[in-house]
Amino acid sequence: MNDRNSENLKDLFEKFVGTEEAQSCVEDFVEADRILQQYPAPEPETELIAAIKSGVAETLRLRKEHTFRRLAYRLAPVAAVFIVIAAVGVRMLNEHSGPVELVNGFRGPMISSRVWESENVAADDRNLVVLTTELDELEFEFATLESEENGSNSGSAITELEIDFAEINTNIWEG
């Protein structure tokens, strides 16, 4: 330690203790500095350094893995949306070759594209033939009752026909 540092250290100690005690503290401090320079601290063992490096590497790996998982959890819903959109798009493209599903939640029988392309749809589909025939019969009976060709019981017969017609109409949409 040089003389200037010794003077600065003495001035610092004099602020806390007396002049004689400050000189004694400076001498103790200089002696402690000499001992520390004469006997330096030993270097850590290579196994300890390797263990510390391994711990740091493991911590960094876990942090990267956690970051990747968090990113994957955020991207998973977006990927699911794209998959659903792609599946719907593929289904819409393939829909022209297969059966056609009617809209508004109708869960009745599927009508193939062959039937839709024909000239007489009612004649090609058995279910439509039955419904068309029932509607034609009801229309005929209704027209007969309105023209009063059926007899005296026309008021209750019309009501009965309206109920049957409403029931058939419900059956058409329920499937």
Secondary structure, 3 states (H helix, E strand, C coil): CCHHHHHHHHHHHHCCCCHHHHHHHHHHHHHHHHHHHHCCCCCCCHHHHHHHHHHHHHHHHHHHHHHHHHHHHHHHHHHHHHHHHHHHHHHHHHCCCCCECCCCCCCCCCECHHHHCCCCHHHHCHHHHHHHHHHHHHHHHHHHHHCCCCCCCHHHHHHHHHHHHHHHHHHHHHC
